[in-house]
């Protein structure tokens, strides 16, 4: 993802994973607890059990959306 977005931005980017407890703490600080805790619970579940719709084109059709490549999305953004 970092390489693809970096190409659209025009400079190298690096992905740095934030440990989930730190991510939760940051979200809780901004949005109030338990927002961050609930979000990392969801992220942890999705990491362990990837949603079928992400990998199954029929799932996208069921949702009425058309997937877009990350490169196409990144190219459409106004990067400052």
C-alpha positions in Angstrom: 0.0 0.0 0.0 2.8 2.4 0.9 4.5 1.9 -2.4 1.3 2.3 -4.4 0.3 5.5 -2.6 3.9 6.7 -2.8 3.9 6.4 -6.5 0.7 8.5 -6.7 2.2 11.1 -4.3 5.5 11.1 -6.2 7.7 10.2 -3.3 8.5 7.1 -1.3 6.4 6.3 1.7 6.8 3.7 4.4 4.1 1.8 6.3 4.6 1.6 10.0 2.2 -0.6 11.9 1.0 0.9 15.2 0.5 -1.8 17.9 -3.2 -2.1 18.5 -3.1 -1.1 22.1 -1.4 2.2 21.1 -3.8 2.7 18.3 -6.8 2.2 20.6 -5.3 4.6 23.1 -5.0 7.3 20.4 -8.5 6.8 19.2 -9.8 6.8 22.8 -8.0 10.1 23.4 -9.7 11.7 20.4 -13.1 10.1 20.3 -13.5 9.0 23.9 -13.4 5.4 25.3 -14.5 2.9 24.3 -14.4 3.9 20.7 -10.8 2.9 20.2 -11.2 -0.3 22.1 -14.2 -1.2 20.0 -12.4 -0.4 16.7 -9.4 -2.6 17.6 -11.7 -5.4 18.6 -13.1 -5.2 15.1 -9.7 -4.9 13.5 -8.4 -7.9 15.4 -11.4 -9.9 14.4 -11.0 -8.9 10.7 -7.3 -9.8 10.8 -8.1 -13.2 12.1 -11.2 -13.7 9.9 -10.9 -11.7 6.7 -14.4 -10.8 5.5 -15.5 -12.9 2.5 -16.8 -9.8 0.6 -13.2 -8.5 0.3 -12.1 -11.7 -1.5 -15.3 -12.7 -3.3 -16.5 -10.5 -6.2 -20.0 -11.8 -5.6 -19.9 -10.2 -2.2 -19.2 -6.8 -3.7 -22.1 -7.3 -6.2 -24.4 -8.2 -3.2 -23.4 -4.8 -1.7 -24.0 -3.0 -4.9 -20.5 -1.6 -5.2 -17.7 -2.0 -7.7 -14.2 -2.5 -6.3 -11.5 -0.1 -7.3 -7.8 -0.7 -7.3 -5.7 1.1 -4.8 -3.7 2.6 -7.6 -6.8 4.0 -9.2 -8.1 5.4 -5.9 -4.7 6.9 -5.1 -4.4 8.6 -8.5 -7.8 10.3 -8.0 -6.8 11.9 -4.6 -5.5 15.4 -4.2 -2.3 14.9 -2.4 -0.9 18.0 -0.8 
